[in-house]
Amino acid sequence: MGEHITLTIHENSFYIKAFSETVEDMGPFFLEGPANPEKTFAVKNNGMLTIKVPYKECFVCTRFVPIE
């Protein structure tokens, strides 16, 4: 599995698709904060895919809301 792997990343999620001649597997994954897609990288080593997704420096659009 994983002859071919594609990785697409957005600010709050990423999508992986892996396929070979006989099998296709795909899935979305959601992140807990805004990621920096420009600094994201992935390495495949001995069949293991490692994805490093750094968060953005500040969470400008985040605000804690008190619950009454």
N, CA, C and O atoms as a CHARMM CRD file, in Angstrom:
* protein
*
  272
    1    1 MET  N      0.83500  -1.18000   0.00000 PROA 1      0.00000
    2    1 MET  CA     0.00000   0.00000   0.00000 PROA 1      0.00000
    3    1 MET  C      0.87800   1.24000   0.00000 PROA 1      0.00000
    4    1 MET  O      1.96700   1.24200   0.57300 PROA 1      0.00000
    5    2 GLY  N      0.40300   2.28100  -0.63700 PROA 2      0.00000
    6    2 GLY  CA     1.12500   3.54000  -0.60000 PROA 2      0.00000
    7    2 GLY  C      2.18100   3.68800  -1.66600 PROA 2      0.00000
    8    2 GLY  O      3.16800   4.39700  -1.47300 PROA 2      0.00000
    9    3 GLU  N      1.97900   3.00800  -2.82200 PROA 3      0.00000
   10    3 GLU  CA     2.91400   3.24000  -3.91900 PROA 3      0.00000
   11    3 GLU  C      2.91600   4.72000  -4.29200 PROA 3      0.00000
   12    3 GLU  O      3.95700   5.29600  -4.60500 PROA 3      0.00000
   13    4 HSD  N      1.71900   5.32500  -4.25100 PROA 4      0.00000
   14    4 HSD  CA     1.56600   6.73800  -4.57700 PROA 4      0.00000
   15    4 HSD  C      0.76000   7.39700  -3.46900 PROA 4      0.00000
   16    4 HSD  O     -0.30500   6.91100  -3.08500 PROA 4      0.00000
   17    5 ILE  N      1.27400   8.49600  -2.96500 PROA 5      0.00000
   18    5 ILE  CA     0.59700   9.21100  -1.88900 PROA 5      0.00000
   19    5 ILE  C      0.52400  10.68400  -2.27000 PROA 5      0.00000
   20    5 ILE  O      1.51000  11.27200  -2.71500 PROA 5      0.00000
   21    6 THR  N     -0.66500  11.27700  -2.08800 PROA 6      0.00000
   22    6 THR  CA    -0.80300  12.71800  -2.26000 PROA 6      0.00000
   23    6 THR  C     -1.27400  13.30200  -0.93900 PROA 6      0.00000
   24    6 THR  O     -2.05800  12.68600  -0.21700 PROA 6      0.00000
   25    7 LEU  N     -0.79100  14.48800  -0.63400 PROA 7      0.00000
   26    7 LEU  CA    -1.12900  15.18600   0.59500 PROA 7      0.00000
   27    7 LEU  C     -1.50800  16.61200   0.23100 PROA 7      0.00000
   28    7 LEU  O     -0.73700  17.32600  -0.40900 PROA 7      0.00000
   29    8 THR  N     -2.70300  17.02000   0.64400 PROA 8      0.00000
   30    8 THR  CA    -3.17700  18.38600   0.43000 PROA 8      0.00000
   31    8 THR  C     -3.46600  18.97700   1.80000 PROA 8      0.00000
   32    8 THR  O     -4.16600  18.36700   2.60700 PROA 8      0.00000
   33    9 ILE  N     -2.92900  20.16400   2.06400 PROA 9      0.00000
   34    9 ILE  CA    -3.14000  20.77800   3.37500 PROA 9      0.00000
   35    9 ILE  C     -3.78200  22.14700   3.23300 PROA 9      0.00000
   36    9 ILE  O     -3.46500  22.92100   2.33000 PROA 9      0.00000
   37   10 HSD  N     -4.68800  22.41800   4.14900 PROA 10     0.00000
   38   10 HSD  CA    -5.34700  23.71600   4.25500 PROA 10     0.00000
   39   10 HSD  C     -5.00300  24.27400   5.62800 PROA 10     0.00000
   40   10 HSD  O     -4.25400  23.65300   6.38200 PROA 10     0.00000
   41   11 GLU  N     -5.53700  25.42700   5.95300 PROA 11     0.00000
   42   11 GLU  CA    -5.22100  26.04000   7.24000 PROA 11     0.00000
   43   11 GLU  C     -5.75500  25.24000   8.42500 PROA 11     0.00000
   44   11 GLU  O     -5.15900  25.26500   9.50200 PROA 11     0.00000
   45   12 ASN  N     -6.86100  24.53400   8.24400 PROA 12     0.00000
   46   12 ASN  CA    -7.45000  23.82400   9.37700 PROA 12     0.00000
   47   12 ASN  C     -7.62300  22.31900   9.15700 PROA 12     0.00000
   48   12 ASN  O     -8.22800  21.64300   9.98900 PROA 12     0.00000
   49   13 SER  N     -7.10100  21.78800   8.05100 PROA 13     0.00000
   50   13 SER  CA    -7.25300  20.35700   7.78400 PROA 13     0.00000
   51   13 SER  C     -6.24000  19.89900   6.74300 PROA 13     0.00000
   52   13 SER  O     -5.60000  20.70800   6.07100 PROA 13     0.00000
   53   14 PHE  N     -6.11000  18.57200   6.62800 PROA 14     0.00000
   54   14 PHE  CA    -5.32700  18.02000   5.52500 PROA 14     0.00000
   55   14 PHE  C     -6.00800  16.74900   5.02500 PROA 14     0.00000
   56   14 PHE  O     -6.80700  16.13500   5.73200 PROA 14     0.00000
   57   15 TYR  N     -5.68000  16.37300   3.80300 PROA 15     0.00000
   58   15 TYR  CA    -6.32000  15.26500   3.11500 PROA 15     0.00000
   59   15 TYR  C     -5.23100  14.38200   2.51000 PROA 15     0.00000
   60   15 TYR  O     -4.35400  14.86300   1.79300 PROA 15     0.00000
   61   16 ILE  N     -5.29900  13.09700   2.80600 PROA 16     0.00000
   62   16 ILE  CA    -4.31200  12.14700   2.28300 PROA 16     0.00000
   63   16 ILE  C     -5.01800  11.15100   1.37100 PROA 16     0.00000
   64   16 ILE  O     -6.10300  10.66100   1.68500 PROA 16     0.00000
   65   17 LYS  N     -4.39100  10.86300   0.25100 PROA 17     0.00000
   66   17 LYS  CA    -4.88500   9.82900  -0.66200 PROA 17     0.00000
   67   17 LYS  C     -3.70000   8.93900  -1.00500 PROA 17     0.00000
   68   17 LYS  O     -2.67000   9.42000  -1.47600 PROA 17     0.00000
   69   18 ALA  N     -3.84900   7.63800  -0.76600 PROA 18     0.00000
   70   18 ALA  CA    -2.80400   6.66800  -1.08200 PROA 18     0.00000
   71   18 ALA  C     -3.41500   5.59500  -1.96600 PROA 18     0.00000
   72   18 ALA  O     -4.51200   5.10700  -1.69400 PROA 18     0.00000
   73   19 PHE  N     -2.70600   5.23000  -3.02200 PROA 19     0.00000
   74   19 PHE  CA    -3.26100   4.22600  -3.92400 PROA 19     0.00000
   75   19 PHE  C     -2.15900   3.39600  -4.56600 PROA 19     0.00000
   76   19 PHE  O     -1.02800   3.84700  -4.74200 PROA 19     0.00000
   77   20 SER  N     -2.52600   2.18000  -4.90600 PROA 20     0.00000
   78   20 SER  CA    -1.66200   1.27600  -5.66500 PROA 20     0.00000
   79   20 SER  C     -2.50600   0.74000  -6.81500 PROA 20     0.00000
   80   20 SER  O     -3.57900   1.27700  -7.09100 PROA 20     0.00000
   81   21 GLU  N     -2.04500  -0.29600  -7.48300 PROA 21     0.00000
   82   21 GLU  CA    -2.80700  -0.85000  -8.60400 PROA 21     0.00000
   83   21 GLU  C     -4.12000  -1.48100  -8.15500 PROA 21     0.00000
   84   21 GLU  O     -5.08100  -1.51000  -8.92400 PROA 21     0.00000
   85   22 THR  N     -4.17700  -1.98200  -6.93400 PROA 22     0.00000
   86   22 THR  CA    -5.36300  -2.71500  -6.47600 PROA 22     0.00000
   87   22 THR  C     -6.13400  -2.06400  -5.33400 PROA 22     0.00000
   88   22 THR  O     -7.28000  -2.43700  -5.08400 PROA 22     0.00000
   89   23 VAL  N     -5.53300  -1.09400  -4.63000 PROA 23     0.00000
   90   23 VAL  CA    -6.17000  -0.52100  -3.44000 PROA 23     0.00000
   91   23 VAL  C     -6.09600   0.99500  -3.49300 PROA 23     0.00000
   92   23 VAL  O     -5.10500   1.56700  -3.94900 PROA 23     0.00000
   93   24 GLU  N     -7.16300   1.64300  -3.02100 PROA 24     0.00000
   94   24 GLU  CA    -7.16600   3.09200  -2.87500 PROA 24     0.00000
   95   24 GLU  C     -7.71100   3.43100  -1.49800 PROA 24     0.00000
   96   24 GLU  O     -8.75800   2.92000  -1.10000 PROA 24     0.00000
   97   25 ASP  N     -7.01100   4.28700  -0.77000 PROA 25     0.00000
   98   25 ASP  CA    -7.42800   4.68300   0.57000 PROA 25     0.00000
   99   25 ASP  C     -7.27700   6.19100   0.66900 PROA 25     0.00000
  100   25 ASP  O     -6.31100   6.76000   0.16100 PROA 25     0.00000
  101   26 MET  N     -8.23700   6.83800   1.32700 PROA 26     0.00000
  102   26 MET  CA    -8.18200   8.28800   1.46600 PROA 26     0.00000
  103   26 MET  C     -8.87200   8.71000   2.74900 PROA 26     0.00000
  104   26 MET  O     -9.69900   7.97900   3.29300 PROA 26     0.00000
  105   27 GLY  N     -8.52700   9.88900   3.22500 PROA 27     0.00000
  106   27 GLY  CA    -9.17400  10.37900   4.42500 PROA 27     0.00000
  107   27 GLY  C     -8.83200  11.81900   4.73800 PROA 27     0.00000
  108   27 GLY  O     -7.71400  12.27000   4.49000 PROA 27     0.00000
  109   28 PRO  N     -9.81300  12.55000   5.29300 PROA 28     0.00000
  110   28 PRO  CA    -9.56400  13.91900   5.76200 PROA 28     0.00000
  111   28 PRO  C     -9.20300  13.90000   7.25200 PROA 28     0.00000
  112   28 PRO  O     -9.66200  13.03400   7.99700 PROA 28     0.00000
  113   29 PHE  N     -8.40200  14.83300   7.66200 PROA 29     0.00000
  114   29 PHE  CA    -8.00900  14.97500   9.05500 PROA 29     0.00000
  115   29 PHE  C     -8.10200  16.44800   9.42400 PROA 29     0.00000
  116   29 PHE  O     -7.67300  17.31500   8.66300 PROA 29     0.00000
  117   30 PHE  N     -8.66400  16.72400  10.59400 PROA 30     0.00000
  118   30 PHE  CA    -8.86300  18.10300  11.01800 PROA 30     0.00000
  119   30 PHE  C     -7.86100  18.47200  12.10500 PROA 30     0.00000
  120   30 PHE  O     -7.50800  17.64700  12.94700 PROA 30     0.00000
  121   31 LEU  N     -7.41000  19.72200  12.07500 PROA 31     0.00000
  122   31 LEU  CA    -6.41400  20.22100  13.01700 PROA 31     0.00000
  123   31 LEU  C     -7.08600  21.07100  14.08700 PROA 31     0.00000
  124   31 LEU  O     -8.15500  21.63600  13.85400 PROA 31     0.00000
  125   32 GLU  N     -6.46900  21.16000  15.24600 PROA 32     0.00000
  126   32 GLU  CA    -7.08200  21.89000  16.35500 PROA 32     0.00000
  127   32 GLU  C     -6.80600  23.38600  16.32500 PROA 32     0.00000
  128   32 GLU  O     -7.35300  24.12800  17.14200 PROA 32     0.00000
  129   33 GLY  N     -5.98100  23.83600  15.41500 PROA 33     0.00000
  130   33 GLY  CA    -5.68100  25.26100  15.30300 PROA 33     0.00000
  131   33 GLY  C     -5.22300  25.58000  13.89800 PROA 33     0.00000
  132   33 GLY  O     -5.04700  24.66700  13.09100 PROA 33     0.00000
  133   34 PRO  N     -5.02400  26.84900  13.57900 PROA 34     0.00000
  134   34 PRO  CA    -4.60900  27.22300  12.22900 PROA 34     0.00000
  135   34 PRO  C     -3.16500  26.80700  11.94200 PROA 34     0.00000
  136   34 PRO  O     -2.23700  27.19100  12.65400 PROA 34     0.00000
  137   35 ALA  N     -3.00300  26.02700  10.90100 PROA 35     0.00000
  138   35 ALA  CA    -1.68000  25.53200  10.50500 PROA 35     0.00000
  139   35 ALA  C     -1.02500  26.48700   9.52000 PROA 35     0.00000
  140   35 ALA  O     -1.67700  27.35200   8.93600 PROA 35     0.00000
  141   36 ASN  N      0.26500  26.31100   9.35100 PROA 36     0.00000
  142   36 ASN  CA     1.02200  27.06900   8.37100 PROA 36     0.00000
  143   36 ASN  C      1.34700  26.13600   7.20400 PROA 36     0.00000
  144   36 ASN  O      2.36100  25.44000   7.24500 PROA 36     0.00000
  145   37 PRO  N      0.50500  26.10800   6.16200 PROA 37     0.00000
  146   37 PRO  CA     0.71900  25.18700   5.04200 PROA 37     0.00000
  147   37 PRO  C      2.07600  25.35300   4.34800 PROA 37     0.00000
  148   37 PRO  O      2.62700  24.38600   3.82200 PROA 37     0.00000
  149   38 GLU  N      2.60900  26.57100   4.34800 PROA 38     0.00000
  150   38 GLU  CA     3.88000  26.82800   3.67000 PROA 38     0.00000
  151   38 GLU  C      5.06300  26.13400   4.35900 PROA 38     0.00000
  152   38 GLU  O      6.06800  25.84800   3.70900 PROA 38     0.00000
  153   39 LYS  N      4.95700  25.86400   5.65200 PROA 39     0.00000
  154   39 LYS  CA     6.06200  25.24500   6.39100 PROA 39     0.00000
  155   39 LYS  C      5.81800  23.76500   6.69200 PROA 39     0.00000
  156   39 LYS  O      6.61100  23.14200   7.39800 PROA 39     0.00000
  157   40 THR  N      4.74500  23.20400   6.17100 PROA 40     0.00000
  158   40 THR  CA     4.42900  21.79700   6.39100 PROA 40     0.00000
  159   40 THR  C      5.30300  20.92500   5.49300 PROA 40     0.00000
  160   40 THR  O      5.55600  21.27500   4.34100 PROA 40     0.00000
  161   41 PHE  N      5.76400  19.78800   6.02000 PROA 41     0.00000
  162   41 PHE  CA     6.50000  18.85300   5.17800 PROA 41     0.00000
  163   41 PHE  C      6.16000  17.42200   5.57900 PROA 41     0.00000
  164   41 PHE  O      5.69700  17.16300   6.69000 PROA 41     0.00000
  165   42 ALA  N      6.39800  16.50500   4.65200 PROA 42     0.00000
  166   42 ALA  CA     6.11500  15.08400   4.87300 PROA 42     0.00000
  167   42 ALA  C      7.29100  14.26500   4.37800 PROA 42     0.00000
  168   42 ALA  O      7.91500  14.58700   3.36700 PROA 42     0.00000
  169   43 VAL  N      7.58500  13.18400   5.12000 PROA 43     0.00000
  170   43 VAL  CA     8.68700  12.28500   4.77000 PROA 43     0.00000
  171   43 VAL  C      8.18200  10.85600   4.85800 PROA 43     0.00000
  172   43 VAL  O      7.54000  10.48500   5.84100 PROA 43     0.00000
  173   44 LYS  N      8.46600  10.05300   3.84400 PROA 44     0.00000
  174   44 LYS  CA     8.14000   8.63800   3.86100 PROA 44     0.00000
  175   44 LYS  C      9.44900   7.86500   4.02200 PROA 44     0.00000
  176   44 LYS  O     10.36300   7.99000   3.20700 PROA 44     0.00000
  177   45 ASN  N      9.52300   7.05200   5.10300 PROA 45     0.00000
  178   45 ASN  CA    10.74100   6.31800   5.39800 PROA 45     0.00000
  179   45 ASN  C     10.36200   4.92200   5.88100 PROA 45     0.00000
  180   45 ASN  O      9.65400   4.78000   6.87900 PROA 45     0.00000
  181   46 ASN  N     10.82200   3.90800   5.18800 PROA 46     0.00000
  182   46 ASN  CA    10.53700   2.50800   5.55100 PROA 46     0.00000
  183   46 ASN  C      9.03700   2.24300   5.70100 PROA 46     0.00000
  184   46 ASN  O      8.61400   1.53800   6.61700 PROA 46     0.00000
  185   47 GLY  N      8.24700   2.81000   4.80300 PROA 47     0.00000
  186   47 GLY  CA     6.80500   2.57300   4.82700 PROA 47     0.00000
  187   47 GLY  C      6.02500   3.43700   5.80000 PROA 47     0.00000
  188   47 GLY  O      4.80000   3.32800   5.85600 PROA 47     0.00000
  189   48 MET  N      6.69000   4.29500   6.57100 PROA 48     0.00000
  190   48 MET  CA     6.03500   5.15200   7.55300 PROA 48     0.00000
  191   48 MET  C      5.99700   6.58500   7.01800 PROA 48     0.00000
  192   48 MET  O      7.02900   7.13600   6.63300 PROA 48     0.00000
  193   49 LEU  N      4.81500   7.17800   6.99500 PROA 49     0.00000
  194   49 LEU  CA     4.66300   8.56000   6.56100 PROA 49     0.00000
  195   49 LEU  C      4.60900   9.45000   7.79500 PROA 49     0.00000
  196   49 LEU  O      3.75900   9.26300   8.66500 PROA 49     0.00000
  197   50 THR  N      5.51100  10.41200   7.86700 PROA 50     0.00000
  198   50 THR  CA     5.53900  11.37400   8.96800 PROA 50     0.00000
  199   50 THR  C      5.21500  12.74400   8.39400 PROA 50     0.00000
  200   50 THR  O      5.84400  13.19000   7.43400 PROA 50     0.00000
  201   51 ILE  N      4.23200  13.40500   8.98600 PROA 51     0.00000
  202   51 ILE  CA     3.81500  14.73600   8.53500 PROA 51     0.00000
  203   51 ILE  C      4.05400  15.71400   9.67500 PROA 51     0.00000
  204   51 ILE  O      3.57000  15.49900  10.78600 PROA 51     0.00000
  205   52 LYS  N      4.79000  16.77900   9.41500 PROA 52     0.00000
  206   52 LYS  CA     5.04200  17.83200  10.39400 PROA 52     0.00000
  207   52 LYS  C      4.22500  19.05100   9.98000 PROA 52     0.00000
  208   52 LYS  O      4.44000  19.63100   8.91600 PROA 52     0.00000
  209   53 VAL  N      3.28300  19.42800  10.84400 PROA 53     0.00000
  210   53 VAL  CA     2.38800  20.54500  10.55300 PROA 53     0.00000
  211   53 VAL  C      2.57500  21.60300  11.64600 PROA 53     0.00000
  212   53 VAL  O      2.02300  21.45600  12.73600 PROA 53     0.00000
  213   54 PRO  N      3.33700  22.65600  11.37600 PROA 54     0.00000
  214   54 PRO  CA     3.49000  23.69800  12.39400 PROA 54     0.00000
  215   54 PRO  C      2.26500  24.61100  12.43300 PROA 54     0.00000
  216   54 PRO  O      1.64400  24.89300  11.40800 PROA 54     0.00000
  217   55 TYR  N      1.94000  25.05700  13.62800 PROA 55     0.00000
  218   55 TYR  CA     0.84300  26.01200  13.76900 PROA 55     0.00000
  219   55 TYR  C      1.32900  27.41300  13.43500 PROA 55     0.00000
  220   55 TYR  O      2.52400  27.69900  13.50700 PROA 55     0.00000
  221   56 LYS  N      0.39900  28.28200  13.07100 PROA 56     0.00000
  222   56 LYS  CA     0.73800  29.68600  12.84600 PROA 56     0.00000
  223   56 LYS  C      1.14300  30.30900  14.17100 PROA 56     0.00000
  224   56 LYS  O      0.80100  29.80700  15.24200 PROA 56     0.00000
  225   57 GLU  N      1.86600  31.39500  14.08200 PROA 57     0.00000
  226   57 GLU  CA     2.40500  32.04700  15.27700 PROA 57     0.00000
  227   57 GLU  C      1.30800  32.53500  16.22600 PROA 57     0.00000
  228   57 GLU  O      1.43600  32.39000  17.44100 PROA 57     0.00000
  229   58 CYS  N      0.26100  33.09500  15.69800 PROA 58     0.00000
  230   58 CYS  CA    -0.78700  33.60100  16.57800 PROA 58     0.00000
  231   58 CYS  C     -2.15400  33.16800  16.05700 PROA 58     0.00000
  232   58 CYS  O     -2.33700  32.93600  14.86100 PROA 58     0.00000
  233   59 PHE  N     -3.06600  33.06900  16.93800 PROA 59     0.00000
  234   59 PHE  CA    -4.42400  32.67400  16.59300 PROA 59     0.00000
  235   59 PHE  C     -5.27500  33.94200  16.54900 PROA 59     0.00000
  236   59 PHE  O     -6.03200  34.21700  17.47900 PROA 59     0.00000
  237   60 VAL  N     -5.15200  34.70300  15.48200 PROA 60     0.00000
  238   60 VAL  CA    -5.81000  36.00100  15.36300 PROA 60     0.00000
  239   60 VAL  C     -7.33000  35.86500  15.42200 PROA 60     0.00000
  240   60 VAL  O     -7.99700  36.69500  16.04000 PROA 60     0.00000
  241   61 CYS  N     -7.87600  34.85500  14.80300 PROA 61     0.00000
  242   61 CYS  CA    -9.32700  34.70900  14.72400 PROA 61     0.00000
  243   61 CYS  C     -9.90700  33.93900  15.90500 PROA 61     0.00000
  244   61 CYS  O    -11.09500  33.61500  15.90700 PROA 61     0.00000
  245   62 THR  N     -9.10100  33.64800  16.88900 PROA 62     0.00000
  246   62 THR  CA    -9.57200  32.86000  18.02800 PROA 62     0.00000
  247   62 THR  C     -9.93000  33.78400  19.18300 PROA 62     0.00000
  248   62 THR  O     -9.22200  34.74900  19.47000 PROA 62     0.00000
  249   63 ARG  N    -11.02800  33.47500  19.83100 PROA 63     0.00000
  250   63 ARG  CA   -11.45300  34.24300  20.99200 PROA 63     0.00000
  251   63 ARG  C    -12.15100  33.29800  21.95700 PROA 63     0.00000
  252   63 ARG  O    -13.03000  32.53800  21.55200 PROA 63     0.00000
  253   64 PHE  N    -11.77200  33.33700  23.21900 PROA 64     0.00000
  254   64 PHE  CA   -12.46100  32.55100  24.22900 PROA 64     0.00000
  255   64 PHE  C    -13.74000  33.26500  24.61100 PROA 64     0.00000
  256   64 PHE  O    -13.73600  34.47100  24.86100 PROA 64     0.00000
  257   65 VAL  N    -14.81500  32.53600  24.65600 PROA 65     0.00000
  258   65 VAL  CA   -16.10900  33.09800  25.00000 PROA 65     0.00000
  259   65 VAL  C    -16.52700  32.54800  26.36500 PROA 65     0.00000
  260   65 VAL  O    -16.62200  31.33400  26.54200 PROA 65     0.00000
  261   66 PRO  N    -16.77400  33.43200  27.32500 PROA 66     0.00000
  262   66 PRO  CA   -17.20000  32.93300  28.63900 PROA 66     0.00000
  263   66 PRO  C    -18.58400  32.29600  28.57000 PROA 66     0.00000
  264   66 PRO  O    -19.46100  32.77000  27.84700 PROA 66     0.00000
  265   67 ILE  N    -18.76700  31.23100  29.31900 PROA 67     0.00000
  266   67 ILE  CA   -20.04500  30.54100  29.35200 PROA 67     0.00000
  267   67 ILE  C    -20.74300  30.91200  30.66000 PROA 67     0.00000
  268   67 ILE  O    -20.19300  30.71700  31.74400 PROA 67     0.00000
  269   68 GLU  N    -21.92800  31.43400  30.54900 PROA 68     0.00000
  270   68 GLU  CA   -22.67700  31.86100  31.72900 PROA 68     0.00000
  271   68 GLU  C    -23.57200  30.76000  32.23800 PROA 68     0.00000
  272   68 GLU  O    -24.27700  30.94700  33.22900 PROA 68     0.00000
